[in-house]
Amino acid sequence: MSKSSLQAGSVVYRIASFGLVSLFAGILVAGLFIPGALAASAFSRNVADAMETLPADLEISAQSERSRVIMANGEELASFFEENRVYRPLSEISPVMQQAQVAIEDHRFFDHGAIDVKGTLRALVRNSTGDGGTQGGSSITQQFVKMAQVEAAKQRGDEEAIHEAQEKTVARKVQELRYAIALEKKYDKKWILEQYLNIAYYGDGAYGVQQAAWHYFGTHADQLNVEQSAMLAGLVQNPAATDPVHYPLIAVERRNVVLDRMASPDVGVISPAEAEEAAKKPFDPARVQPMPNGCVGTRYPFLCDYVRRELLTMPELGPTPEDRMNTVNRGGLRIETEIDPKTQDAAERAIADRISPRDPVIATMSMIQPGTGLIVALAQNRPEMGGDVGAGETYYNYSVGGRLSGEDMGGAEGYQAGSTFKTFTVAAALEQGISPSKSYNAADDMNFGGQTFENCEGAFTAPDYKVSNSTGRNGNMNMKMALAYSVNTYFIHLERDAGICNTAQMTQKLGVRLANEPQENFTKVHANNPSFTLGTPEVTPLSMAEAYATFAARGKHCNPVILKRVTNRAGDEVKVPGGKCEQVISEEVADQTNQLLQAVMNGTGSRARIPGGMPQGGKTGTIDDNQAVWFTGITPEMAGVSMIAIDKTHPYWGSENWYRGKPSLKGIQLPDSGTYLEGSGSGDAGAWIYAPAMAAALEGRPSTPFGKPASMPGDGAMNSLEPQPTQRNGG
């Protein structure tokens, strides 16, 4: 055909299309709105003006796609979506699916232009006469225009535009027709069909042919057979009333209509025999696949929720948390994490072997890789996310901070960490130049009232403050002995000389965070209390692992990291929060602290030793009245923190279960698991949870030594960890 003939044909088509629009508008207005031929004629002139002034191009935005969270082993953990769609190119959609959709919606799609003049006129005549009911006349291109407008409005959150794009008005129909013509000038038919098959809604939450294929049949778009394709193609017209999950009989009837259409003489993409054979096939509900959205019901819901909340902090995904969540729900992101199922399962198993979700306690295990900040595990005894308290479900991640902490990661209340804080006092003292050989007379019972302490405002005199030891060690001792046997009175002496402010600032820069208070309260509030070194602030277990990982990394602090890589639908990388690793204390201070922590494993931490003879250090922690017990431990490759605390909200803690007038973990048998708790950081938290979880996490990893301090003075008798003579004469 010559170029002039093509141009002539195009002109004829445009004239015919305009005539159809004018006729359509005139009939509609004359018949439904404004009586009289004069009005119809005037409206036709308005339509002509609109055809000239409407924009020629319809902006086609990328279709919303679900985002996926991927674990370190390549498995999908979760997906987030507003519309559960996975875009597939036409080459990855089975030909019979393409044929089925065209057959039932617009069988002359590849033969006519943007408007099926014949089909639209037929629909107008039938609909206006009432002969045979209503009939649609929109081409696939017109339908796609409407869907694309709705999709773009959804992405903007523009409810008014969503409504306008679906209005049954002449103005909207004229706009749709004009856009359809412009669209077919710019794109070929295959491109439009590909867009249509991906944007269409197929019912029951499935958008696009790929997710519809997976949801209803457990297969992929390129594997769809005749009967499956016919069923999906039939859903687009009225997905809410024909989806096979809720309306299997109606869905099968509609499928068979599509099969008949595919086999009809004017379509003929399958034979009548093929249609008859496909129509015999029942719908199999057993093949229906769930489509979970979000973190509830996933394998590790609280790790998943941590990922989600981390994404909401990323400005690269949008200027506000709402915009970022919209990007996550619609942007088709691939969110790669370092979540290791093997290690996470080991941590969860270590807890579950002793503590039930229905027990009236909170148990956690947090693990971080030193030098990177990589979160290796976040486990708790209530691993299911939900609101059924009786079943042991919760919406709280007990390892992280809550709403008032300034970084709401889904946590609840915090927990006093007890004597695990003594390590921070050690580091502060070493940084101040106090030698590990520094000795004090650490009597069993001492009153520090009247002594001078340093907060961040200056010196103050402590009021009446009585402190007792609880591990059977007392008398004249140095730092190594005092840490190994967690001698309270020694550390009040040491904190006094190092300064509470310095100790609080050390705690902060190592990474410890208050669970439900502003972080400045470390120095504004808690640095006023000599009890700081005994772990009275309520903190998060994950941040304790972060702090101890800083020691293991020889003073290099890294923020917790759970995201490895995020890529958008185009495959471009999106910047993710890194560990922001920086040296916060000197290697020598860290090395000396690590050497002191190793001595603890021959003292109060002996029961929490990881088998295999690897280098390791740690610290026990038990708070007043044994309401929480901790074990914080390190190897050069891993930092781990285990904790068991009473659940303050649980009705179990009535007066009949108190110990010495208060709720306590000391000497109780948990009602659901039957586990007996002695109220010990080394035993309950260390031997039962920490040691088996860490052993599993470290399996197959190299055993490397800690960095050796340049000098470690004071390796004398008091470092032998042998009991020292009792002295009661104050420090």
C-alpha positions in Angstrom: 0.0 0.0 0.0 1.3 3.5 -0.9 2.1 6.2 1.6 -0.6 8.3 0.2 -3.1 5.4 0.6 -2.1 5.0 4.2 -2.5 8.7 4.9 -5.9 8.6 3.3 -6.9 5.6 5.4 -5.7 7.4 8.5 -7.8 10.4 7.6 -10.8 8.3 6.9 -10.4 6.5 10.3 -10.1 9.8 12.1 -13.2 11.1 10.4 -15.1 7.9 11.2 -13.9 8.0 14.8 -14.9 11.6 15.2 -18.2 10.9 13.6 -18.8 8.0 16.0 -17.9 10.3 19.0 -20.3 12.9 17.7 -23.0 10.4 17.0 -22.5 8.8 20.4 -22.7 12.1 22.2 -25.6 13.3 20.2 -27.6 10.1 20.8 -26.7 10.1 24.5 -27.6 13.7 25.1 -30.7 13.6 22.9 -32.0 10.5 24.4 -31.0 10.9 28.1 -30.3 14.4 29.0 -31.4 17.3 26.7 -34.5 16.7 24.5 -34.4 18.2 21.0 -32.1 18.0 18.0 -30.8 21.5 18.6 -29.3 20.4 21.9 -27.7 17.3 20.3 -26.3 19.4 17.5 -24.8 21.9 20.0 -23.3 19.1 22.0 -21.8 17.6 18.9 -20.0 20.9 18.2 -18.7 20.9 21.8 -17.4 17.4 21.3 -15.6 18.5 18.1 -14.0 21.3 20.1 -13.0 18.8 22.8 -11.4 16.5 20.2 -9.2 19.3 19.1 -8.2 20.6 22.5 -7.7 17.5 24.6 -4.0 16.5 25.1 -2.8 14.1 22.5 -0.9 11.9 24.9 -2.0 10.0 27.9 0.8 9.8 30.5 1.3 6.1 31.3 2.9 5.6 34.7 4.6 2.4 35.7 2.0 0.0 37.2 2.1 -0.7 40.9 3.9 -3.8 41.8 4.4 -5.6 45.0 7.7 -5.4 46.8 9.5 -8.5 48.1 11.7 -9.1 51.1 14.4 -11.7 50.4 16.4 -13.6 53.0 20.1 -14.4 52.7 19.4 -17.8 51.2 17.3 -16.3 48.4 13.9 -17.3 49.9 11.1 -14.8 50.0 10.2 -13.8 53.6 7.3 -11.3 52.8 5.7 -9.0 50.3 4.1 -5.6 50.6 1.5 -4.3 48.2 -1.5 -2.2 47.6 -2.1 -4.2 44.4 -0.7 -7.6 44.3 0.9 -7.5 40.9 4.1 -8.9 39.4 4.6 -7.4 35.9 5.3 -9.8 33.1 6.3 -9.0 29.5 4.1 -10.4 26.7 6.8 -13.0 26.0 6.2 -14.5 29.5 2.4 -14.7 29.1 1.1 -17.8 27.4 -0.2 -17.3 23.9 -3.5 -18.9 24.7 -4.0 -16.5 27.6 -3.5 -13.6 25.2 -5.9 -15.2 22.7 -8.6 -15.8 25.4 -8.5 -12.2 26.6 -8.7 -10.7 23.1 -11.5 -13.2 22.2 -13.8 -12.2 25.0 -13.1 -8.5 25.3 -12.3 -7.3 21.7 -11.8 -10.0 19.1 -11.1 -7.5 16.3 -8.4 -5.8 18.5 -5.6 -6.4 16.0 -7.8 -5.4 13.0 -9.3 -2.1 14.0 -7.9 1.2 15.3 -8.3 2.6 18.8 -12.0 2.4 18.5 -14.0 -0.6 17.3 -16.5 1.5 15.2 -18.6 -1.5 14.3 -18.7 -2.9 17.8 -19.5 0.4 19.4 -22.4 1.2 17.0 -23.8 -2.3 17.6 -23.6 -1.7 21.3 -25.3 1.7 21.0 -28.1 0.2 18.9 -28.7 -2.7 21.2 -28.4 -0.7 24.4 -30.7 2.0 23.1 -33.4 -0.5 21.9 -33.2 -2.7 24.9 -32.9 -5.7 22.5 -30.8 -8.3 24.2 -29.8 -6.3 27.2 -26.7 -4.0 27.5 -23.6 -4.6 25.6 -20.1 -3.1 26.0 -18.4 -1.5 23.0 -15.1 -0.4 24.5 -12.0 -1.6 22.7 -9.1 -3.1 24.7 -7.3 0.2 24.1 -10.2 2.2 25.6 -10.4 -0.1 28.6 -6.7 0.2 29.2 -7.0 4.0 29.1 -9.6 3.9 31.8 -7.5 1.4 33.9 -4.4 3.5 33.5 -6.1 6.7 34.6 -7.4 4.9 37.7 -4.0 3.4 38.4 -2.3 6.8 38.1 -4.8 8.4 40.5 -4.4 5.6 43.0 -0.6 6.1 43.0 -1.1 9.8 43.7 -3.7 9.0 46.4 -6.2 11.2 44.5 -9.7 9.8 45.4 -11.4 12.5 43.3 -9.4 11.6 40.2 -10.2 7.9 40.8 -13.9 8.7 40.8 -13.7 11.0 37.7 -11.8 8.3 35.7 -14.8 5.9 36.2 -17.7 8.4 35.8 -20.4 7.4 33.3 -20.4 10.8 31.5 -20.1 11.9 28.0 -17.2 14.2 28.8 -15.2 11.3 30.3 -16.1 9.0 27.4 -14.9 11.6 24.9 -11.7 12.0 26.8 -11.2 8.2 26.8 -11.8 7.9 23.1 -9.4 10.8 22.3 -6.7 9.2 24.6 -7.2 5.8 22.9 -6.6 7.3 19.5 -3.4 9.1 20.7 -2.2 5.9 22.5 -2.4 3.8 19.3 -0.4 6.5 17.4 2.4 6.1 19.9 2.4 2.4 20.8 1.7 -0.8 18.9 -1.0 -3.3 19.7 1.2 -5.8 21.4 2.5 -3.2 23.8 -1.1 -2.2 24.7 -2.1 -5.8 25.2 0.9 -6.4 27.4 -0.1 -3.4 29.5 -3.7 -4.5 29.6 -2.9 -8.1 30.8 -0.8 -6.7 33.6 -3.0 -3.9 34.8 -6.3 -5.7 34.7 -7.9 -6.8 38.0 -8.7 -10.5 38.1 -10.5 -10.6 41.5 -9.8 -11.7 45.0 -6.9 -9.4 45.3 -5.0 -10.5 42.2 -3.8 -7.8 39.8 -2.3 -8.8 36.5 -2.3 -12.1 34.9 0.9 -13.4 36.7 -0.5 -13.1 40.2 -4.0 -14.3 39.0 -2.3 -17.4 37.6 -0.4 -18.0 40.8 -3.3 -17.3 43.1 -6.0 -19.4 41.4 -3.9 -22.2 39.9 -0.5 -22.2 41.6 1.2 -21.7 38.2 2.8 -18.9 36.2 1.5 -16.7 33.4 3.6 -18.5 30.8 2.3 -21.9 31.8 -1.5 -21.2 31.6 -3.5 -23.7 29.6 -6.7 -23.3 27.7 -9.3 -23.7 30.6 -7.2 -21.6 33.0 -6.8 -18.9 30.4 -10.5 -18.8 29.6 -11.4 -18.6 33.3 -9.0 -15.7 33.9 -10.1 -13.8 30.8 -13.7 -14.1 31.8 -13.0 -12.4 35.2 -12.1 -9.0 34.0 -15.6 -7.9 33.1 -16.9 -8.3 36.6 -14.1 -9.7 38.9 -16.0 -9.0 42.2 -18.8 -11.3 41.2 -17.1 -14.0 39.3 -13.9 -15.0 41.0 -13.6 -18.8 41.5 -12.6 -18.7 45.2 -15.9 -17.1 46.2 -18.2 -18.0 43.2 -16.8 -21.2 41.7 -20.0 -22.1 39.8 -20.4 -18.7 38.3 -16.7 -18.6 37.4 -17.0 -21.9 35.6 -20.1 -20.7 33.7 -18.3 -17.6 32.7 -15.2 -19.6 31.7 -17.3 -21.7 29.4 -18.7 -18.6 27.7 -15.2 -17.6 27.0 -14.4 -21.1 25.6 -17.4 -20.9 23.3 -16.3 -17.5 22.1 -12.7 -18.7 21.5 -14.1 -21.6 19.4 -16.7 -19.5 17.5 -16.4 -19.1 13.7 -15.5 -15.4 13.8 -12.7 -16.0 16.4 -11.6 -19.6 15.9 -8.5 -19.7 18.1 -9.4 -23.1 19.4 -11.5 -25.9 18.0 -15.0 -26.8 19.2 -13.6 -30.1 20.4 -10.9 -28.3 22.5 -13.5 -26.0 24.0 -15.7 -29.0 24.9 -12.8 -30.8 26.5 -11.7 -27.7 28.5 -15.3 -27.1 29.7 -15.3 -30.5 31.4 -12.4 -29.5 33.7 -13.5 -28.5 37.2 -12.0 -25.7 39.2 -9.7 -27.2 41.8 -9.8 -25.0 45.1 -6.9 -27.0 46.5 -4.5 -25.2 44.1 -5.5 -21.8 45.3 -2.4 -20.0 46.8 -2.6 -17.6 49.6 -1.4 -14.0 49.0 -0.1 -12.7 52.4 0.5 -9.0 52.5 2.8 -7.6 55.2 4.5 -9.3 58.1 1.7 -11.1 59.9 1.8 -14.8 59.2 5.3 -14.8 57.8 8.0 -17.0 59.0 9.7 -14.3 61.0 7.2 -11.5 61.5 9.2 -9.4 63.8 12.3 -9.4 61.7 10.0 -8.6 58.8 8.5 -5.7 60.7 12.0 -4.5 61.6 12.8 -4.4 57.8 9.6 -2.5 57.1 10.3 0.1 59.8 13.9 0.5 58.5 12.5 1.2 55.0 10.3 3.9 56.4 13.5 5.8 57.5 14.9 5.9 54.0 14.5 9.4 52.4 15.4 7.8 49.0 12.0 6.2 49.1 10.1 9.5 49.6 10.1 12.7 51.7 7.7 11.4 54.4 7.0 8.0 56.0 3.7 7.9 54.2 5.3 8.5 50.9 8.0 5.8 51.6 5.3 3.3 52.5 3.5 4.1 49.3 6.8 3.4 47.4 7.2 0.1 49.3 3.6 -1.0 48.6 3.6 0.0 44.9 7.3 0.3 43.8 8.1 -3.3 42.9 11.2 -3.2 45.2 13.5 -6.1 45.7 14.6 -5.9 49.3 17.5 -8.1 50.1 18.4 -8.8 53.7 21.0 -10.8 55.5 18.4 -12.7 57.5 19.8 -16.2 57.9 17.0 -18.8 58.6 19.5 -21.3 60.1 20.7 -18.9 62.7 17.3 -17.4 63.4 15.8 -20.9 63.8 18.5 -21.8 66.2 17.8 -18.7 68.4 14.1 -19.3 68.3 14.6 -23.0 69.2 16.9 -22.2 72.1 14.1 -20.1 73.6 11.3 -22.4 72.7 13.0 -25.4 74.4 12.6 -23.6 77.8 10.0 -20.8 77.5 6.5 -21.1 76.1 4.7 -18.2 74.3 2.0 -18.5 77.0 4.4 -18.2 80.0 4.2 -15.0 81.9 7.7 -13.9 81.0 9.4 -12.2 78.0 12.5 -14.0 76.7 14.7 -12.7 73.9 17.9 -13.5 72.0 19.6 -10.9 69.9 22.8 -11.4 67.9 24.9 -8.9 66.0 28.0 -9.4 63.9 30.9 -7.2 65.2 32.5 -4.8 62.8 29.4 -4.7 60.4 26.4 -4.2 62.7 24.7 -7.0 60.8 21.6 -8.3 62.7 22.1 -12.1 62.8 19.0 -13.0 64.9 16.2 -11.4 66.7 14.2 -14.1 68.5 11.6 -14.0 71.3 9.4 -16.5 73.1 6.3 -15.0 71.4 7.2 -15.5 67.7 3.7 -15.1 66.3 2.5 -11.6 65.4 -1.1 -11.1 66.4 -3.6 -10.1 69.1 -4.5 -13.4 70.7 -2.9 -13.0 74.1 -4.2 -16.4 75.2 -2.3 -18.1 72.4 0.9 -16.2 73.3 0.7 -13.8 70.3 1.9 -10.1 70.4 2.4 -7.2 68.2 5.5 -6.1 70.1 9.1 -6.8 69.2 10.6 -7.1 72.7 14.2 -6.6 71.5 13.8 -3.0 70.2 12.7 0.5 71.2 9.2 1.8 71.5 7.3 4.9 70.6 8.9 7.3 73.1 12.5 6.3 72.4 12.8 8.5 69.3 13.2 5.6 67.0 10.0 3.5 67.2 10.9 0.1 65.9 7.8 -1.7 67.4 9.0 -2.3 70.9 7.1 -2.3 74.2 8.6 -1.4 77.6 12.3 -1.7 78.3 14.2 -3.8 80.8 16.8 -3.0 83.4 20.0 -4.8 82.3 21.4 -5.2 85.8 25.1 -5.9 86.2 25.8 -6.1 82.4 26.2 -2.3 82.8 29.3 -2.8 84.9 31.3 -3.5 81.7 30.5 0.1 80.6 31.9 1.4 83.8 35.0 -0.6 83.2 35.4 0.9 79.7 34.8 4.4 81.1 37.4 3.9 83.8 40.0 2.5 81.4 39.4 5.5 79.1 40.0 7.8 82.1 43.3 6.1 82.6 42.3 4.0 85.6 44.3 0.8 85.7 42.7 -2.6 85.7 44.9 -3.2 88.8 43.0 -0.6 90.7 41.8 -2.1 93.9 39.1 -1.2 96.3 37.9 -2.7 99.6 34.6 -4.1 98.3 32.8 -5.1 101.5 29.5 -7.0 101.4 27.4 -4.1 102.6 28.3 -0.5 102.2 26.6 2.9 102.4 27.8 5.4 99.9 25.8 8.3 101.3 27.8 11.4 101.7 30.3 10.5 99.0 30.9 12.8 96.0 30.0 11.7 92.5 30.2 13.5 89.1 27.1 13.8 86.9 27.1 15.8 83.7 26.4 19.1 85.5 29.2 18.7 88.1 29.8 17.2 91.5 27.0 16.2 93.8 26.9 14.5 97.2 25.0 11.2 97.2 22.2 10.8 99.7 21.9 7.7 101.9 22.7 4.9 99.4 23.2 1.3 100.7 24.7 -1.4 98.4 25.2 -5.1 99.0 27.0 -7.8 97.2 25.2 -11.0 96.2 27.8 -13.4 94.8 29.8 -14.3 97.9 32.8 -12.2 96.9 34.0 -9.3 98.9 37.1 -7.7 100.3 40.1 -6.1 98.6 40.1 -6.8 94.9 41.0 -5.4 91.5 38.9 -4.8 88.4 39.3 -8.3 86.9 38.1 -10.1 90.1 35.3 -7.6 90.6 34.0 -8.0 87.0 34.4 -11.8 87.1 32.3 -12.1 90.2 30.1 -9.0 89.6 30.9 -7.3 92.9 28.4 -4.4 93.4 30.3 -2.4 95.9 33.5 -2.4 93.9 31.7 -0.9 90.9 30.1 1.9 92.9 33.7 2.8 94.0 34.9 2.6 90.3 31.9 4.6 89.0 32.6 7.3 91.6 36.2 7.7 90.4 35.4 7.3 86.7 32.4 9.7 86.9 28.8 8.7 86.3 28.6 11.2 83.4 31.6 9.5 81.7 30.0 6.1 82.3 26.7 7.3 80.9 28.4 8.8 77.8 30.4 5.6 77.3 27.2 3.6 77.4 25.6 5.8 74.8 28.5 5.9 72.4 28.8 2.1 72.5 25.2 2.0 71.2 23.0 1.3 74.2 19.5 2.9 73.8 16.8 3.6 76.2 13.7 1.6 75.3 10.9 4.2 75.9 12.6 7.5 76.8 14.4 10.2 74.9 18.1 9.3 74.6 19.3 12.5 76.3 17.9 11.1 79.5 21.0 9.0 79.8 22.9 12.1 80.9 20.0 14.3 82.0 18.3 11.8 84.3 20.2 8.6 84.8 23.6 10.1 85.3 22.4 11.6 88.5 22.1 8.1 90.1 25.0 6.1 91.5 22.9 3.0 90.8 23.6 3.6 87.0 26.5 1.1 87.0 24.1 -1.6 88.4 22.0 -1.3 85.3 18.9 0.6 86.4 18.0 2.4 83.1 15.5 0.4 81.0 17.1 -0.4 77.7 16.6 -2.6 74.6 18.2 -6.0 74.2 19.3 -5.3 70.6 21.2 -2.2 71.7 23.0 -4.2 74.4 24.1 -6.6 71.7 25.2 -3.6 69.6 27.3 -2.2 72.5 29.0 -5.5 73.3 29.7 -6.0 69.5 31.6 -2.7 69.7 33.9 -4.3 72.3 34.4 -7.4 70.1 35.1 -5.2 67.1 38.0 -3.5 69.1 36.1 -0.3 69.7 34.4 0.1 66.3 30.7 0.8 66.7 28.3 0.0 63.9 24.6 0.7 63.8 22.4 -2.3 63.5 22.0 -3.3 59.8 19.3 -5.6 58.4 19.1 -4.3 54.7 21.8 -5.6 52.3 20.5 -4.1 49.1 17.3 -2.5 47.7 16.7 -2.3 44.0 13.7 -0.7 42.2 11.7 -2.3 39.4 14.3 -1.0 36.8 17.1 -2.8 38.6 18.7 0.4 40.0 20.0 0.3 43.5 18.5 2.5 46.2 20.8 3.7 48.9 20.2 1.8 52.1 21.2 2.7 55.7 24.6 1.4 56.4 26.2 0.5 59.7 28.0 3.9 59.8 30.9 2.2 61.5 33.3 4.4 63.4 35.9 4.0 66.1 34.3 5.2 69.3 36.8 3.9 71.8 40.5 3.1 71.3 41.5 -0.4 70.4 43.5 -0.6 73.6 40.5 0.2 75.8 38.4 -2.3 73.9 41.1 -5.0 74.1 41.5 -4.6 77.8 37.8 -4.7 78.3 37.6 -7.9 76.2 40.3 -9.5 78.3 38.4 -8.7 81.5 35.2 -10.1 79.9 37.0 -13.4 79.1 37.8 -13.7 82.8 34.1 -13.6 83.6 33.7 -17.0 81.8 35.7 -18.5 84.7 33.6 -16.6 87.2 29.8 -16.0 87.2 29.6 -16.6 83.4 31.1 -20.2 83.5 27.7 -21.9 83.0 27.1 -19.9 79.8 30.3 -21.0 78.0 29.9 -21.8 74.4 31.4 -25.3 73.9 34.4 -25.9 71.6 37.0 -23.9 73.4 36.7 -20.7 71.3 37.8 -17.3 72.7 34.8 -15.8 74.4 33.8 -13.3 77.0 30.6 -12.2 78.7 28.8 -10.7 81.6 25.9 -11.8 83.7 23.1 -9.5 84.8 20.4 -9.8 87.4 18.3 -6.9 88.5 16.8 -6.3 92.0 14.2 -8.8 93.1 15.3 -11.0 90.1 12.7 -9.5 87.9 15.0 -9.8 84.9 18.1 -11.9 84.2 20.6 -11.4 81.3 23.6 -12.8 79.7 25.6 -10.6 77.3 28.5 -12.4 75.5 31.0 -12.0 72.7 33.4 -13.8 70.5 35.4 -12.1 67.8 32.8 -13.2 65.3 29.5 -12.6 67.2 27.9 -10.7 70.0 24.8 -12.2 71.6 22.4 -11.1 74.4 19.8 -13.2 76.0 17.2 -12.0 78.5 14.3 -13.3 80.5 12.1 -10.8 82.3 8.7 -10.9 84.0 5.8 -9.7 81.8 4.5 -6.9 83.8 1.2 -7.0 82.0 0.5 -10.7 82.7 -2.1 -11.5 85.4 0.0 -14.4 86.6 2.0 -12.0 88.7 -0.5 -11.8 91.6 0.7 -11.7 95.1 0.7 -15.5 95.4 3.6 -15.6 93.0 5.7 -12.9 94.6 9.1 -13.5 96.2 9.8 -11.4 99.3 6.9 -9.1 98.5 7.5 -8.5 94.8 7.2 -10.4 91.5 10.3 -12.4 90.9 11.9 -15.1 88.6 13.7 -16.6 91.6 12.7 -20.2 92.3 9.5 -20.4 90.2 8.1 -23.0 87.9 6.6 -21.4 84.8 3.0 -22.4 84.4 2.8 -23.4 80.8 6.3 -24.8 79.9 6.9 -26.2 83.4 10.5 -24.8 83.3 12.0 -24.0 86.7 13.8 -20.7 86.9 16.4 -20.0 89.5 16.6 -16.3 88.8 20.2 -16.4 87.4 21.7 -14.6 84.4 24.4 -17.3 84.0 21.9 -20.2 84.3 18.5 -19.2 83.1 19.6 -16.7 80.4 23.1 -17.9 79.7 23.2 -21.7 79.8 19.7 -22.3 78.5 19.4 -19.7 75.8 22.6 -17.9 75.0 25.0 -20.8 74.8 23.0 -23.1 72.5 21.9 -20.2 70.2 25.5 -18.9 69.9 26.9 -22.4 69.4 24.5 -22.9 66.4 25.2 -19.5 65.0 29.0 -20.0 65.1 29.0 -23.5 63.7 31.4 -23.7 60.8 32.8 -20.2 61.4 36.5 -19.7 62.0 37.7 -19.4 65.6 39.8 -16.3 65.8 41.4 -14.7 68.9 40.5 -11.3 70.4 42.9 -8.5 69.8 45.7 -8.5 72.4 46.1 -5.4 74.5 49.4 -3.6 74.3 49.7 -3.9 78.0 47.5 -5.3 80.8 49.0 -4.3 84.1 48.0 -5.9 87.4 48.2 -9.6 86.6 48.9 -10.4 90.2 47.3 -12.4 92.9 44.0 -10.5 92.7 43.6 -11.6 89.0 43.7 -15.3 89.9 39.9 -15.3 90.5 40.5 -17.0 93.9 38.5 -15.7 96.8 40.1 -12.8 98.6 40.1 -12.2 102.4 36.9 -10.5 103.6 37.3 -6.9 104.7 34.5 -4.8 106.1 36.2 -1.5 106.5 34.7 0.5 103.7 36.3 1.8 100.5 
